[in-house]
Amino acid sequence: MSGTRLEQQLKSFIRSLREQGILDHRFNQMKELENETPGLVMEVITLVLRDGDAGIEELTRNLRERDINYPKVADLAHKLKGIGSSVGGCRMAHACCELRDASEAYSKERSLSGFDRVRREYLVLRENLNQILQMEHAINAFEPRRRHQ
């Protein structure tokens, strides 16, 4: 499969994610910056996945405590919102806002429910970012060949 065809598939996949509301315009803005900074998208996605996994893990630990530290949960939700927003993960960012609101209200039930939504949205975002990362790797594998033709 040619690099150009892969690039078209990637564009179509990203368009589909935008139509589903998983990603917003910020992902495209980041993609446009890649002309000036090659490898930017792969680098940012890698960092988002690393930091997102760590944030979900830390939220899980905090919400399992008998006495939940609600300000800490609100802070973690805010950090995860930033992580998701950095790649245009709008559904995840919105879920993080709801979790932050629930934790600021010191509501255990709403916080646990909000965290379930954050975790689900993060897993969807994570799966799709991994797909984009694989496609980016495949496209980059074709780059040297295209320059020599």
CORLIN-V666193 format. One record per residue. RES is the residue in one letter. SS is DSSP state (H for helix, E for strand, L for the rest). OMEGA is omega in whole degrees, 0 to 359 (999 if undefined). NEAR is the number of other ideal C-beta (glycine too) atoms within 10 Angstrom. Layout:
BEGIN
[[RES/SS/OMEGA/NEAR] [RES/SS/OMEGA/NEAR]]
END
This chain:
BEGIN
[[M/L/184/8] [S/L/178/11] [G/H/180/16] [T/H/179/11] [R/H/177/11] [L/H/179/18] [E/H/177/15] [Q/H/178/11] [Q/H/179/14] [L/H/178/19] [K/H/180/13] [S/H/179/10] [F/H/180/15] [I/H/177/19] [R/H/179/12] [S/H/179/12] [L/H/176/21] [R/H/180/16] [E/H/179/9] [Q/L/181/11] [G/L/179/10] [I/L/177/21] [L/L/174/26] [D/L/185/17] [H/H/182/10] [R/H/178/16] [F/H/180/23] [N/H/178/15] [Q/H/178/10] [M/H/180/17] [K/H/179/19] [E/H/179/10] [L/H/182/12] [E/L/177/15] [N/L/180/8] [E/L/183/7] [T/L/180/11] [P/L/179/11] [G/L/182/11] [L/H/184/15] [V/H/181/20] [M/H/180/16] [E/H/181/12] [V/H/179/19] [I/H/179/21] [T/H/179/13] [L/H/179/13] [V/H/180/23] [L/H/179/18] [R/H/183/11] [D/H/178/16] [G/H/177/23] [D/H/180/13] [A/H/179/14] [G/H/178/21] [I/H/179/19] [E/H/181/10] [E/H/176/15] [L/H/179/25] [T/H/179/11] [R/H/183/10] [N/H/182/18] [L/H/175/21] [R/H/180/9] [E/L/178/10] [R/L/177/4] [D/L/183/5] [I/L/175/17] [N/L/186/13] [Y/H/177/19] [P/H/178/11] [K/H/178/15] [V/H/179/24] [A/H/179/20] [D/H/179/14] [L/H/178/25] [A/H/179/25] [H/H/178/15] [K/H/179/18] [L/H/177/28] [K/H/179/21] [G/H/179/13] [I/H/180/25] [G/H/181/29] [S/H/183/17] [S/L/177/18] [V/L/179/26] [G/L/179/22] [G/L/190/30] [C/H/179/20] [R/H/178/20] [M/H/180/28] [A/H/179/22] [H/H/178/16] [A/H/179/25] [C/H/177/30] [C/H/179/14] [E/H/178/17] [L/H/179/28] [R/H/178/23] [D/H/180/15] [A/H/181/22] [S/H/176/28] [E/H/176/14] [A/L/181/11] [Y/L/180/13] [S/L/181/15] [K/H/182/12] [E/H/179/8] [R/H/179/15] [S/H/180/26] [L/H/178/14] [S/H/178/14] [G/H/179/24] [F/H/177/24] [D/H/180/13] [R/H/178/16] [V/H/182/28] [R/H/179/17] [R/H/181/13] [E/H/178/21] [Y/H/180/26] [L/H/176/13] [V/H/179/16] [L/H/182/26] [R/H/180/19] [E/H/181/10] [N/H/176/20] [L/H/176/25] [N/H/178/12] [Q/H/178/13] [I/H/180/20] [L/H/178/16] [Q/H/180/11] [M/H/178/17] [E/H/178/19] [H/H/180/11] [A/H/178/15] [I/H/180/19] [N/H/177/14] [A/H/179/11] [F/H/185/16] [E/H/181/10] [P/H/180/9] [R/H/183/10] [R/H/179/11] [R/H/183/7] [H/H/182/5] [Q/L/999/4]]
END
